[in-house]
């Protein structure tokens, strides 16, 4: 992966409703090819009016927390590099409303 490459989606976008209880969604995992086993990027779009707190994990047991998970500003887009076997993203917010969209790809 080029260090300054624009984000290039490599899978369909998945989404999960943002609520005041943690929920998660399986992201479309990259398999094979260059970069397999080395990590990849996930572009997250928080289209809610609340700060969303996200956590990444390798199973559906991953849970996001209002106190310890990574905060995302309302109506923001961020790209994260995650380990290759990260299969799930979890999200929670103080108030229900909105959607978290997750797209796997490469780049910033």
Secondary structure per residue as TSV (DSSP state, phi and psi in degrees):
chain	resnum	aa	ss	phi	psi
A	1	X	-	360.0	132.6
A	2	X	-	-70.8	140.8
A	3	X	T	-66.4	-30.4
A	4	X	T	-113.3	26.9
A	5	X	-	-76.3	135.5
A	6	X	-	-64.1	154.1
A	7	X	-	-61.4	131.6
A	8	X	E	-123.1	109.5
A	9	X	E	-65.7	138.8
A	10	X	-	-125.8	9.4
A	11	X	S	-157.5	165.1
A	12	X	-	-67.0	150.8
A	13	X	-	-76.1	139.1
A	14	X	E	-114.3	163.7
A	15	X	E	-148.2	160.9
A	16	X	E	-146.0	140.6
A	17	X	E	-68.5	140.7
A	18	X	-	-92.9	122.1
A	19	X	-	-132.7	179.6
A	20	X	S	-88.2	12.7
A	21	X	S	-127.2	136.2
A	22	X	-	-58.7	135.6
A	23	X	E	-136.1	153.3
A	24	X	E	-134.8	165.5
A	25	X	E	-140.4	144.5
A	26	X	E	-80.1	130.5
A	27	X	-	-89.9	154.4
A	28	X	-	-75.6	110.8
A	29	X	-	-80.0	139.3
A	30	X	-	-78.6	134.1
A	31	X	-	-128.1	139.6
A	32	X	S	67.8	-177.0
A	33	X	S	73.4	179.6
A	34	X	T	-61.2	136.6
A	35	X	T	89.6	-9.1
A	36	X	T	-59.4	129.0
A	37	X	T	87.2	-1.1
A	38	X	S	-111.7	-2.3
A	39	X	-	105.3	166.0
A	40	X	E	-159.2	179.0
A	41	X	E	-107.3	148.6
A	42	X	E	-126.1	124.4
A	43	X	E	-93.8	122.7
A	44	X	E	-112.2	135.4
A	45	X	E	-121.0	116.0
A	46	X	E	-95.5	101.8
A	47	X	-	-95.2	22.8
A	48	X	S	-95.7	172.0
A	49	X	S	-94.6	7.6
A	50	X	S	-116.3	156.3
A	51	X	-	-66.4	128.8
A	52	X	E	-102.9	143.4
A	53	X	E	-113.3	124.9
A	54	X	E	-119.0	152.4
A	55	X	E	-141.5	146.6
A	56	X	E	-111.3	148.2
A	57	X	E	-157.9	172.1
A	58	X	S	-97.1	-2.5
A	59	X	S	-143.9	170.6
A	60	X	T	-71.7	0.1
A	61	X	T	-86.8	-1.3
A	62	X	-	-64.0	137.1
A	63	X	-	-130.5	135.6
A	64	X	-	-93.0	149.6
A	65	X	-	-128.1	143.9
A	66	X	T	-69.4	-17.4
A	67	X	T	-108.5	-23.2
A	68	X	T	-124.0	-10.1
A	69	X	S	-86.1	167.6
A	70	X	E	-73.6	121.1
A	71	X	E	-80.4	141.7
A	72	X	E	-121.2	129.9
A	73	X	-	-62.0	154.7
A	74	X	T	-57.9	144.1
A	75	X	T	49.6	46.3
A	76	X	E	-120.5	161.4
A	77	X	E	-124.8	131.8
A	78	X	E	-139.4	150.2
A	79	X	E	-115.2	129.5
A	80	X	E	-120.0	139.6
A	81	X	E	-90.1	127.5
A	82	X	E	-128.5	156.1
A	83	X	-	-58.7	151.2
A	84	X	T	-54.3	-39.0
A	85	X	T	-89.6	19.3
A	86	X	-	-76.7	112.2
A	87	X	-	-108.7	-13.3
A	88	X	E	-135.6	149.8
A	89	X	E	-126.2	133.3
A	90	X	E	-112.3	152.3
A	91	X	E	-145.1	147.6
A	92	X	E	-148.8	155.4
A	93	X	E	-143.7	162.6
A	94	X	S	-66.8	-28.9
A	95	X	S	-129.7	146.0
A	96	X	-	-73.4	152.5
A	97	X	-	131.6	134.8
A	98	X	-	99.2	-179.2
A	99	X	E	-139.4	143.8
A	100	X	E	-103.9	122.6
A	101	X	E	-103.2	134.6
A	102	X	E	-126.2	127.8
A	103	X	E	-129.4	125.5
A	104	X	E	-85.2	140.7
A	105	X	E	-172.9	-157.0
A	106	X	E	-131.1	146.0
A	107	X	-	106.4	-178.4
A	108	X	-	-102.8	360.0
